[in-house]
Amino acid sequence: MGQVNVSINDRSYSVACGDGEEEHLRELARYLDGHVGELAKSVGQVGDARLLLLAGLLVADEYADALKRVESLTAEVKSLKEVQQNELGREEAVEQKLTSFMSDAAGRIEKMADTLEAS
């Protein structure tokens, strides 16, 4: 099991993680520290617990927005797939009509050729 030291609001924390997850955990800590730092600038040093709570709420809000965006994009992809399927259906129908038209035209041309040869 891995162990990582991270710094949030100039305080060090030792955090356990799975092997190979150390760098990812450091990135997450830097991200959280950025939020905590911005909050400390705007509201002052109101205590680590409050700053971490506010930063956690900001991150949770970002996460909720991201989930909504994913849901919206998923619905859009579904809609586009339905449109694509409809277009493929139309394309197949047009192709069948064109094939039928060409077959009928070929039959008529053959009849005309037979008529001309018989004359």
Secondary structure by P-SEA (a helix, b strand, c coil): cbbbbbbcccbbbbbbbcccaaaaaaaaaaaaaaaaaaaaaacccccaaaaaaaaaaaaaaaaaaaaaaaaaaaaaaaaaaaaaaaaaaaaaaaaaaaaaaaaaaaaaaaaaaaaaaac
